[in-house]
Amino acid sequence: RMNEFEHAKVYWSPSTTAHIVYGAILDKFVLLNGATYFGLPLTDETGVPGYYGRKSEFQKATIYWSSPTGANEVRGEIRNKWLAVGGPARFGLPTSDELDTGVSNGKYNAFQYVNIYFSPSTDTHEVHGAIRDKYLTPEPGGAGGHLGPLGLPTTDEYYAGASTFKNDFEHGNITWTSAGGTQISF
């Protein structure tokens, strides 16, 4: 059941109990046909520790809001990965909803300090820091992101020894060293 108020809606079911949704989170929820797409709310809107942000948990997604990022949803494998690698405390809030990559049946979310990609063939991986910057920079200076020649990530960033960090992609890798910065290899 749902009761609508001037600036909020309260949803109730026997399994989820009653929870209020309002403001920008409610606007995003309604825009994306939330009750059908995300299920019912599992929590009232709460703060995000360490941020002047807010969030509401739903059965199949979480919608986060802050003044700099707006309201954006995170769900499924991408939400699971983001939370597993540190969530907002490490990588900030989402700056996009989950979007199609246009390749390999993939999806991605952009966050303040990381992008997380999922596809059935590559699984779920994060790209952050200087490697993300190089990956997202248009060619010829960068890799052109997921539509560029590297394709989607196939690993998270990992330590490759001797002050070297690396992400592998479908068709190459990006390496970062403190001495040499970022390098793309195909």
N, C-alpha and C positions, 0 to 999 in steps of 0.2 A: 504494500500500500504506500501511497504518497500523499502528503498534504503540502499544498503550495502556500507560501506566505509572500508578503510583499518583496522580501529580499532573500528568501531562502526556500529550500524544500527539505522536508523530512521524509526519509524513506524508512519503511519497516517491513520486516518479514520475520517469521518465527525463528529462522536460523541465523539471521544477521542482527536482530533487534533494531531499535530506532537510532538513526544517525542523521545529523543535519549537514547539509551541503550548501554553501553560499559563496558570494563574491565571484572572483575570477575563476575559481575552481568549478563552481556551479556553471558558469558561462561555458567553460571548456567541456564539461560533462554533457551539457545539453547540446552544444554544437556537434559533438561527436556521437550523438545518440547513445549516451552513456549507459543508461539502464539496460539497453539491449546489448551493447557492445562490451561494456566493462563489468556488468553485473551491478549489484547493489553495494552501497558503502558499508565497510566493515568498521570504520572509525568515524568519529567527528573530526573536523579539521583540527590539526595540531601543528605546533611549531616544528621546525627542522633545527636540531641542535647545531649551534655554530653559525647559523644564518638568520637573517631577517626574512625567512621564508616560511611557507606553510605547505601542508600536504594533507591529502585525504586518501586513505586506502580503500580500494574497491575489490570486489571478488577476483577480477582479472587484470587489474592495473593499479597504478598509483599516479595521482595527478599532483605535481609540485608547482608552487607559485612563489615568485619573488619579484620585487620591482624591476631589477635588471634583466631577469630572464623571461618574465611573463609566466603563463600557465602552460605546462606541457606534460604529456602523459608518457609513462614508461611501463612496459609490460613484458611478459613472457621471458624468453631466454636472455634478452638484453637487460631486463630489470634484474634477473637473477645474477648475471655476470657483474653488473655495476655494483650491486650490493656486496657480492663476494670479494671484489677487489678494493673495497673501501667506501663505496657509495659517496654521499655528499661530503663526508669528512675529508676524503682524499681527492675527489675529482669534481666537486661542485654539483650544481643543480642542472637538470636538463635545459637545453636551449632550443630543442626541437621536439616535436612529437616523433613517434616511430615512423620512419619514412621508407619507401621502397628504394633500393639501390638502382633498380633498372637492369641489373645483371644477376644471374645465378639464383633467382628467386630470393634475393637478399633483402635484408632490412637493416636500418641503422638508426641510432639516436646520437645526436650531438649533445655534449655536456660542456660545462664551462672549461674543463681541463682534459677532456678525453672524448674520443669517439668510439662507440662500440658497434661492431658489425656482426650480423648473423646471416648465414645461409646454410641450407641443408648440406651442401658439399664442403664448406669450410668451417662449420661450427661457429662459436661465438668468441670473438677476440677484441681486445682493446688496443688502441693506438693513442699515445699521449706524448706530451712534451715536444722536444725538437724533432723527433721522428714524425709526430702528427703534423707539425708545421710543414715539414718537407713533403709529406704525403699529400697534404691538401693544397699545396702551392701549385698553380697551373704550370703546365710545361711551357717552355723548356727548362725553367729553373727548378721545377719540382716534379712530383710524380703524377699530378693531376687527379688525385683521389681515387675513389673506387671505380670511376669510369676511365681512368688512365691505364697505361700499359702494365702497371703492377697488378691490377685487379684487387681482390679483397684480401684482408689479412688472413694468414693461416696459423699464426701464433700470436700470443701476447708479447709485449716487449720483454726481452730476457737479457740477462747478463751473459756476454760472450767472452769474458775474460779481458784482462789488461785494460781496465777502464773503458770497456766497449759494451754498448747496449745495442740490441738488434730487434727488428720485427721482420718476420718472413711474410711474404705475400704470394699469391698464386703464381706470379711470373718473375719473382726476384725478391730483393730485400732492401731495407734501409738500415744502415749502421750509423751509430753516433759514437764518436770518441771525444774526449775532452780536448785533445790536441787538434783533431781534424774536422770537428763538427759532423754534419750529416753527409752521407754518401749513398747514392742509389746504385744498386747492382742488378742487372737483368740476367 
